[in-house]
Amino acid sequence: MHIAKGSPVASRAARSDIGAVDDELLVRAVFEAMADAETALDCVAALDAERRVPRGAVKVKVEQGWLTLSGEVHDDQERRASRRAIQKVKAILGVTDNIVIASDAVVPSEVAAHINRALRRSPVVDQPMINVAVDGHRVYLDGTVFSPISMREAEDAAWAVPGVVKVIDRLVIDSWSAPNPQALDELRPARSTEMHN
């Protein structure tokens, strides 16, 4: 049987197919919204369980599996802890981190002094080879370090200061600038060479 185009039977058949497609899209959208809501609840639970993140400081929004974090935390360690907490949640396709670090009033000279004290205490950073400059809530690290570990230690010292919202690392790794091995041995705890039976 041939159905002529434009006939009432053909119009009903076309509307029936469109209705089926609409229903399928609606059902899919409802399931995606339910999955997003469940993922968001899992993210909130993960953040609440993370003791380094102030409860309620970080907000979550999930759309089609994509997570957006927002809110304000005290420092970069809290921001990083937020990111680590949500890594345990399944069904996240990606993350947009819009978390802001609270920008309390900072005094640049105090920030630089705090970072320099931390660098002097570090056994892996040669502090005199690093210049710390502060511009508002930004810290600039310039100079030379002797390893990636030293670079990370310097960055962490800068991020640890309250009010710092950005660290610009312009450090250069130069293994030739490392202290001599004998000086490093003096920093390590002494080991006993006796054999115990």
N, C-alpha and C positions, 0 to 999 in steps of 0.2 A: 504494500500500500504506500502510495506516495502522498506526502502532505505538502501542500502548496505553501510557499513562503508567504507570510502575511496573513494566512488563514487563522481563524480563532483557535484551532487546535495547535498550530505552530506557536502562537503567542503564549498559550497556556504552558506548553512544553518549555519554552525559553524562560518564562517566569519561574517555573519549577526548578530549572537548573540554577538560575540566579539565586533563588531562595536557598537551595542546598549549599551553594558556595557561601552565601551570607551566614548561614547557620554554622558552617565549618569554621569560618573566620571568627565568629563570635565565640564559639566554644574554645578555639585555640587562644584567643585573647583572654578569656576568663581563666584558663589554665595557666597562662603565662603570668597573669596578675597574681594568681594564688601562689605560684612558685616564687615570684619576686617578693611577695609579702612574707612567705616562710623564710626565704633567704635573709631578708631584712631583720626578722626576729632572731635568727641564728647569729647574725652579726652583732646585734645589740647585746645578746647574751654573752658572746665572746668578749666584747668590749667591757661589759660589766664584770666579767670574771678576771680581767686583767688588772691587777692591783696597781700598776703604774699609770693607769689612765683614770683621771678623775671621773667618777660616775656622772653620766649625762653630759659630759663636755663635748663628746664627739657624736654628731648626728649621722645617720645613714639613710641613703635613698637607693633603691634598686629598681632599675628599669631594664627589662629584657636581659637580665643577668648581669648588667653592668652596675657596679657599686660606686656611689659617690660618697666620700667622707667629707664632712664639713664640721665647723665648730672651732673652738679656741682652746688651746692647751698652754701650759706654762713654759714648756721648753721642747727642744727637738727630741729629747729622750722619750717624752710622752707621745709625741707624734709618731716616732718609730715604733713604740710599743703598740700603738693603735694599729699600725700596718701589720705588725707581727701577729696580733690577736686575730685579725680577720683572715689571715692566711689559712687558718684551720677550717674555715667554712667552705663546704663544697658548693658547687653550682655557681661560683662567681666567675664570670668570663673575663672581667677586667676591673681595674680600680682607677678612679680619678680622685686624687688626694687634694682637697681644698681646705685642709686643716690649717688654721692660722696660729702662729705662735704669739702669745700675748706680748704686746710691746710696752712693757712697763718703762717708766722713765729711767734711762741709763745715763751714767756719766762716763764718757769715753775713756778718760784716764783710769777710772776704777776698773772698767772692763779689761783694758789692756793689762793693768797691773795684776788682776786676778788670773788672766790667761798666762802671763809670764811666770807667776808663782807656780802654777800647775805644771808648766813646762820645765821649770827648774827642778821640781820634785820627780819628774819622770826619768827613769833610768835608760830609756831608749831614745830620748830626744836631746840633741845638742842645742840647748836653748839659745846660746849666743848667736847661732847661725840663722835664727828665725826672727823676722821683724813682724810685730803685731801692730796693725793700724786699725782704728775704729772710726767709722763714719756713721753716726746715728746708731741704728740697730744692726749695721753690717760690720763684719770683721774681715779684714784682709790679712792673709798669711803670706808673707814673702820670704824667700831665702832658700836654704839648702838643707835637706835631710839625707840621712844615709840609707834609708830603707822605706818600703811601703808601710811597714809597721810604725816607723817614726812619723810618717805623714799622717796616718790614721790617728795616732795618739795626739798630734797637734790639732787636728780637726776636732776630735772629741773634747779636748780641753777648751776650745773656742765655743763649741755648742753647749757645753755645760754651764756657761755663764747665763744667768737669768736675763731676759730682755734681748738676747741675740736672736735675730730672725733670719739671718743669712750669713754663711761663711763662704768667702771667696778664697779658694785655695790656689795660690800661685807658687806653691813650693816646688822645687826641683829635686829629684832624687839623684844623688851623686854618691855612689858607693865608695869613691876615693876619699870622701870627707868623713868616713866612719872613724871613730876613735880606734886606737890600736887595740888588738885583741887582749893584750895584757890589762888595759884599763877596763875592758868589759868584764874580764875574769874577776877583777877586784869588786865589781858590783854584784856578782853572783854569790849566793850563799855558799859557804864552805861545805864540801862534801867529805865524809869520812872515807878513808881509804882502807880501813881495817876490814877484814873479812870476819863475819859472825858465823859461828857454828850453830 
